[in-house]
């Protein structure tokens, strides 16, 4: 028993050519639910930054620049996320156009 080699438990992902892709309507639904959740979260972040009351000590000009930078740092991740969503959308639809061709099936 001491010479027996024991492997640790691990998850092994096997990708085969016969694997069925997720149907396009399901993929679209998941995509749009994720996009809506991210949009709501981003709107809440921007709203909290824009509407937050300015502190009394922050009435100086340097504070105005700090506030603009804070708003920019709240909007910038949303813009980056929009690019990610655009490329994800393209990848989802490109995969569904290529999969039937690779299998030799008509579109």
C-alpha positions as CSV (number, residue, x, y, z in Angstrom):
1,X,0.0,0.0,0.0
2,X,2.9,2.4,0.7
3,X,4.1,2.1,-2.9
4,X,0.7,2.9,-4.3
5,X,0.6,6.3,-6.0
6,X,-2.5,8.2,-5.0
7,X,-3.6,11.1,-7.2
8,X,-5.2,14.1,-5.6
9,X,-8.8,14.8,-6.4
10,X,-9.1,17.3,-9.3
11,X,-11.6,18.5,-11.8
12,X,-10.6,17.6,-15.3
13,X,-12.2,19.4,-18.1
14,X,-12.5,17.4,-21.3
15,X,-13.3,19.1,-24.5
16,X,-14.4,16.9,-27.3
17,X,-15.4,17.6,-30.8
18,X,-18.8,16.0,-30.2
19,X,-19.6,18.5,-27.5
20,X,-22.8,20.4,-28.2
21,X,-22.7,24.1,-28.1
22,X,-25.2,26.1,-26.0
23,X,-28.2,27.1,-28.1
24,X,-28.1,30.7,-29.4
25,X,-31.3,31.8,-27.6
26,X,-30.0,30.5,-24.3
27,X,-26.6,32.2,-24.8
28,X,-28.4,35.4,-25.8
29,X,-30.6,35.3,-22.7
30,X,-27.6,34.8,-20.4
31,X,-25.7,37.5,-22.1
32,X,-28.6,40.1,-21.8
33,X,-29.2,39.2,-18.1
34,X,-25.5,39.7,-17.4
35,X,-25.5,43.0,-19.4
36,X,-28.5,44.3,-17.5
37,X,-27.0,43.4,-14.1
38,X,-23.7,45.1,-15.0
39,X,-25.6,48.2,-16.4
40,X,-27.6,48.5,-13.1
41,X,-24.5,48.2,-11.0
42,X,-22.6,50.7,-13.1
43,X,-25.5,53.2,-12.9
44,X,-25.6,52.8,-9.2
45,X,-21.8,53.4,-9.0
46,X,-22.0,56.6,-11.2
47,X,-25.1,57.8,-9.3
48,X,-23.4,57.4,-5.9
49,X,-20.4,59.4,-7.2
50,X,-22.3,62.2,-8.9
51,X,-25.0,62.7,-6.3
52,X,-22.8,62.3,-3.2
53,X,-22.9,65.5,-1.3
54,X,-19.7,67.5,-1.4
55,X,-18.1,68.0,2.0
56,X,-17.9,71.5,3.4
57,X,-14.1,71.4,3.5
58,X,-14.1,70.5,-0.2
59,X,-15.1,73.9,-1.6
60,X,-11.7,74.8,-2.9
61,X,-10.7,74.6,-6.6
62,X,-8.4,71.5,-6.0
63,X,-11.5,69.7,-4.7
64,X,-13.3,70.3,-8.0
65,X,-10.5,68.6,-9.9
66,X,-10.6,65.7,-7.5
67,X,-14.3,65.4,-8.0
68,X,-13.9,65.3,-11.8
69,X,-11.2,62.6,-11.4
70,X,-13.5,60.6,-9.1
71,X,-16.4,60.8,-11.7
72,X,-14.0,59.8,-14.5
73,X,-12.7,56.8,-12.5
74,X,-16.4,55.7,-11.9
75,X,-17.2,56.0,-15.7
76,X,-14.0,54.5,-17.1
77,X,-14.7,50.9,-15.9
78,X,-18.2,51.1,-17.5
79,X,-16.7,52.1,-20.8
80,X,-14.2,49.2,-20.6
81,X,-17.0,46.8,-19.8
82,X,-19.0,48.0,-22.8
83,X,-16.0,47.0,-25.0
84,X,-15.9,43.6,-23.3
85,X,-19.6,43.1,-24.0
86,X,-19.3,44.1,-27.6
87,X,-16.5,41.6,-28.2
88,X,-18.3,38.9,-26.2
89,X,-21.5,39.4,-28.3
90,X,-19.4,39.1,-31.5
91,X,-17.7,35.9,-30.1
92,X,-21.0,34.3,-29.2
93,X,-22.5,34.9,-32.6
94,X,-19.2,34.0,-34.5
95,X,-19.1,30.7,-32.6
96,X,-22.6,29.8,-33.6
97,X,-21.8,30.6,-37.3
98,X,-18.6,28.5,-37.3
99,X,-19.8,25.5,-35.3
100,X,-22.2,24.2,-38.0
101,X,-19.7,24.7,-40.7
102,X,-17.0,22.8,-38.7
103,X,-19.4,19.9,-38.3
104,X,-20.3,19.9,-42.0
105,X,-23.9,21.0,-41.4
106,X,-25.7,23.7,-43.3
107,X,-26.4,26.9,-41.4
